[in-house]
Amino acid sequence: MAQQKVTLSMRDAVQLGVENYPAIKAKQNQVNSSKAYLKETRTEYLPDLNFSAQNAYGTINGQNGPLVGYRGLAVSSSGPALNHQNWNAAFGALYLTNVNWDFFAFGRAAERIKVQKRVVDRDEADLGQQQFQHKIRVAAAYLNVLAAQRLVKVQQDNLNRTLEIRRVIVARVKNGLNPGVDSSLANTEVSNAKIQLTNAQTNEQEQVNQLSQYLGYNTPPLDFVLDSTFLVKNPSAPGKPSQINEQNHPVLQFYRNRIQVSDEQARYQKTFALPTFSFIGTFQGRGSGFTLAPAINTPVAYSADYFRGVEPTRFNYLIGIATSWNFTSLFRTRYQVQSQKFTSLQYQDEYDLVNQQLRNQQVLAETRISNALKNAQEAPVQIRSANEAYLQKVTLYRNGLATITDFQQALYTLYRAETNNYIAYNNVWQALLFKAASTGDFDLFINNF
């Protein structure tokens, strides 16, 4: 089944890649997750407000003596300590409203919110740099497919020429005008041209497959019809001066935000060395099926009626302010903050390294553009001269005035000139794309048609 042909401009390819590439979608979801967590962080300053209701059935035997519940697990049974065990049981109930609010902790809650804001900024910067880098990848893959398609055309044209030449040579050999070895050499050239064409087609399919992946296609690679402007025309202003903008470069923004997150985390960790002031408030209602008996010798009366047991008859409230401070946290927090500061220094060193690499790439990009422009100027001269030489050798050979070796050399020169001609223009665009990547300005490439 023939593959579907898709006409695709450079701008459309870049847009499709940014919208459909799974890695970009993953970064977008990471940003959404960070924003949602920021909302949750803002709510953590609110007080804890708990409502509790409990209905229970059991006995209330009490006993004098010390005890401790294992890991806090114990039964709360309150009643008189009798000199004997009894199994009188009734219903009881507890209704509780409790408020706990850490209203002052030396800015801990505010610092945590700031940390999460920095995390959101970092993740957004990460998304931005991923989008920027993917634009570069898509554009480079687009140019690679164009070059591969043109190389296939060059190889096909070369094969067509060798087939035509073999026909002429075989005819002259049959007529005794040329030695038989010429036909053998012609067959060799045809076989070599077929091999080169197959290799070029394989390379084209690899480049198409790569571009399809960057565009987020789930189907098998498509046959793309691309804009040939990049193979016949130089950028309008390839040598336009451009410098790295540290504040707006997507990659540097991400590395800078990593530093800011780490610095904010260090400030947040400092707050753990300080006390926490809390407001506590409780309102309680309690019901019980046990009551004091009027008879002295029966100290506890009870009723098994459920509704009498769960009806609240006693109420209590409690309000207060508490403070807690783990003094040894001063020492632990000190080293945690120190560790975080070293992490910030690590991120700063990585930022400086990336900044230095980008500046070196920017200088190299200027050189690449200059050299690519020189080659693009020479390519038309080369192909024109090679074509004239080829036609001349064809004419001489047909008239018996040139050898097969001379003819083969002219054929190879023309093939090389055609290849260089297509590659020369493509290299100018590739160099400009490299410059856009180093300076962080993709418009420098996409707006240079």
N, C-alpha and C positions, 0 to 999 in steps of 0.2 A: 504494500500500500504506500502510495506516495506521501511524503511528509507535507504537512500543512505549511504554506509560506506565510510568514508574518512580516509585514512592513513595519519598521521600527526606527524612529528618529532617536538621536542621542538624548534629547530631553525626555522623551517618553520612556526610554530605557532606564534612565536614572530615577525617574518618578516611580516606575514599576518596581524597581529594585528596593527603594526605600519603603514602599508600601507593603510589599509582599515577602521580603526576606525574613525567614523565621527568627534569626538572631536579633533583628531590629524589633520584631514584635515582642520577643522575650524581654528586651531592655525596656520597652514601653510598659509592659506589665510590672516590671520591677519598679518603675517610677510610680505607677498607680498604687502598688503595695506600700511604698514609702509614704505617699501622701495619706493613705488610709491610716497608717500607723501614726502619722503626725496628729491626725484628728484624735486618735485614741490617747496619745500622750497628753494632749491638752485637757482631757477629761480626768486625768489621774490626780489633779489638784483638788478635785471635788471630794467632799467627805464620804466616808463609807457609811451608808445608811442601811441597816439590816433589820428585817422583820422576821420574827420567829414565833411559831405556835407549836405547842407540844401537848399531846394527850397521852397519859400513861396509866397503867394499872399495876399495882404491886403492894407490897407490904412496907411498913415504916419502922421496923425494929432498929433501935439504936443501941450502941454499946460504947462505953467509955474506953479509951485507949488510943494509942498512936497508930497511924497507918499512912501509907503512901500508895497512890494509884500507879500501876505500871504504865509508863509512857502516857500518863494523864488519863488512863482509862479507869474510871471508878463509878460506882452507882451512888447517886445523891439521894440518900434516904434520911429524912429528918423526923425525929420523934423522941419520946421519952425513953430513957434507958431502963428497961424492965429487968427484973431478976429471972425472967424466963422467956423462952421463945414462944411467939404466937404467929399464927398464919392469917390473921385478919387482913384483908386486902380491900382497897377501894380505889376509885378513880382519882386522878389528879391532873392538873393542867398548868401550863406556864405560858404566858404571852409576853413577848419581849420586843421592845424597839430599842435599837442601840445605834449611837452615832459616834464615829471616831474620825477625827479630822486633824491631820498634821498641818496645822495652819502656819507654822513658821519653821523652816529648816535652812535658813541662810541662803535662800535662792535656789535650793536643789531642784524644785519642780520647774522653775523658770529655765534653769540651765539644761535640764533634760529636754525641754521643748526646743531650746536653741540647738542642741545636738541633733535632734531629729530634723529640724529645718535644714541644717547643714547636710544631713544625709540625703534629704530630698534634692537639694541643690547639686550634690555630688552625683546622684543617680540621673538627674536631668542632664548634667554635663556629660555623663557617660553615654547616655542616649544620643546626645548631640555629636559626640566624637565618633560613635559607631555609625551614625547616619552619614557624617562627613567622610569617613574612611570607606564606607560602602559606596558612596557616590564615586569616589576615586576608583574603587575596584570595578564597578560597573562600566565606567568610562574606559578604563584600560582594557577590560575584556571586550568591549564594543570595538575598540580600535584593533585589537588582536584578531577578532573575527573578520573585520574588513581586510586586514593584511593577509590573513589566511585565504580568504576568498579570491583575492587578487593573485596570490601565488598559484592557486589552482588554475586560474585563467592563463597565467604565464606558462605553466606547465602544459596546459592543453594546447595553447598556441605553438609551443615548442614541439609537441608531439605531432601536431598537424603539419608543421614545416618538415619535420624529419620523415613523415610518411610521404609527403609530396616529393621530397628530395630522393627518397629511396626509389620511388617510381621512375624518376628521371634517370637515376644511376643504373637501375636494373635494365632499363631500355637501352642505355648506351653500352652496357656490358654485353647484352645480347647481340647488339650490332657490331661488337668488336671494337668500339671506340674507346673503351676504358678497360683496364685489367679487372679480372674477376674479384680480386681482393677488395675492390671498391664496394661491391655489393655486400660483402661480408661486413665491412666497416659500417655500411648504411644500416644493416640489420642490427648491429651492435648499438648504434645511436637510437634506433627505434625502441629497442628493449630498454635502454637506459631511460629514454623519455617516458615510457610507460611506468617504469618503477618510480621515477620522480613524481609523476602525476599521482600515483597511488599514495605515495608518502605525503604529498601535499593535501590530498583529500582526507587522509587520516588526521593530519594536523588540523585541518579545518573542522572536522567533526569534534575533535577534542576542545577546540576553542568555542565552538557552538555549545557544547555541553557545559562548559564552564560559565558562559554567559547565561544559559538557561537556569543554572543553579542560582546565580546571583539575582536573577529576576524572580525567583521563587516559584518557578514552574514545577508542577508535580508530574506532568506528562513527559514523555520522552523528548529529547532535544528537537527543536523545530528548525526549519530552514528559514533563516532570517534574510530579509531584504533590507539592507542598511543604507544609510546616507553615504554616498560615494564622495561627498564634498571633501572629506578628510584625506582623500587620496589624490586629489587634483588641485587643491587650493591650500595655501598657507594661512595661518591665523591672521586676522586683520592687524593686530598689534602684539606680536609675540614678545617683543623686547620691551614692553611697557614696564617701567620701574615698579617694583613692589617689594615691600619689606614685611617681615613677620610682625604681626600685631599680637603681643603677648596677652593682652586683655581679651581679645576676641577669637584667638586661635582655638578651635574646638578641642584639640588634643591637650593643649596647655591648660585650658579651663578645667578639664577633668582632673589633671594632676594637681592643680592649684586647689581645687575643692577637696581633694583627699587630705591635703595639709590642714585646711580649715576645719574639717570634721575631726581630725586628730587633736588639734588645739582646743576645740570646744569640749571634746571628751575629757581632756586633762582638767579643764576648769570645772566640769561637772564632777569629776572624781574628787576634787578638793573638798566639795561640800559634804562628803561622807565622813570627814574628820570632825565635823561640828555637831552639836546636839540637835535634837528634834523636839519641838514643842507641839503638844497635841491637846485638842479639846475632846473630852469624852462626855457622853450623856446617855443615860439609860432610863427607860420607863418600863415598869414591869407590873403585870397583873398575874395573880396566882389563885388557883382554885384547888380545893382538896375535899375529898369525901370523909376525911378524919376531922373530928371536932372534940373539944374538951367535954367530958361527961360530967353531969352534975354529981354523981356519986364519987366519993373520995376513993373508994376501993376499985373503981374502974376509971383509970386516968385517961383513957382514950376511947371515944366512941366513933363508930364509922358507919357509913352507908354505902351499899353497893350500887346505888343508883348512879347511872352514868351522868345525867344532866346535873345532879347536885355536885358531882365531883369535878366537872369541867367548868362550872360557872365561876368566874373570878370574883373573889370576895376580899382579897387583900391587894393593895396597890403600893408600889414604891417607886421613887425616882432618885436619880443620882446625876449630878453634874460636877465637872471638875476639869482642871488643867494638869497635864502631866508632862514631864520632860524625861528624855532618855538620852544617854550619852555613853557610848562604849569608848572609854578613854584610850584603850589600846589601838583603836582604829586610827589614831593619829599616826602611829608608826607604819601600819599596813598601808594606809592611804598615801603616805609620803612616797613609798616605793612604787605604788601603782601610778602615781602622777609622774614620777621620774621615768618609769618605763614608757608611758604614753608620750612624754616629751621626746624621748629617743626615737619613738616611732614617727613623730612629726619631723625630726631631723632626717630620718630615712626617706620619708616622702619628699622632703625638700631636695635631697641629693638626687632622687630619681627625677624630680622636676627639672633640676639643672642639667641633668644628662640629656633628657629629651629635648630641652630647649637648645642645647649645644648641637645635638644631632640635626635638629630642624634648620638651624642656621647654616650648618655645613651643607645640608642638602639644598638650601636656597642658593648658595654660592655655586654648587655643582650644577643646579638647574639652569642658571644663567649661561654657564659654559656649554651645557648640552644644547640649549636652544641656539646659541651662536653657531655651534658646529653643525647642527641639523639644518639650519638655514643655508649654510654654505653648501652642504651636500645637495639640498633641494635646488639650489641654483645651478649646480653642475649636472644634475641628473638629466634634464632635457637635452643638454649639449651632448652628453654621452650617448643617449638613446638615438639622437638624430645621426650622429657619426656612425654608430654601430649599425644602424639600419642602412645607411648609404654603403658601408663596407660590405654588408651582407648581400645587398643587391648586386654590387660589383662582382663579388666572388661567385655568386650564382651565375651571372652572365658569362664570366670567364670560364667557369667549369663546364657550362653547357657547350661552349665553343672549344673545349679542349685546351684552354690556355691556363688552367689552374689545377692543382692536384686536390685530391680528396682531403688531404691534411689541411691545406689552406682553407678549403671550404668549411671543414669542421671547426676550425678556429674562429672563423667569421660567425658561424652559427652559435657557438658558445658565447662569443662576445655580445651578440644581440640578446641572447637569453639573459645574460648577466646584467646588461643595461636595462632591460625591461623590469627585471626584479628590483634593481637599485632605484629605478624611477618611482615605482609604487611605494617602496619602503621609505624613500627619502621624505616624502610628504607626511607619511604616517609617523615617522620619527620626530618631526617637528611638533606634531600634536601630542605625541607621547611626552616629549620634553616639556611642553607647556603644562601638561597634566601633572608632571612631576613637580613643577614650580608651584602650581596651585596647591598641591598636597603639602609642600614644605612651608608655604606662607599661610596656609589655613583659609585661603580665599578661593572657593570653587567657582565663583562667578568669573574669576580671572580666566578660567578655561571655557565655561559654558557660554559666556557672553562674547566670545572672541571669534564668532563666525564672520 
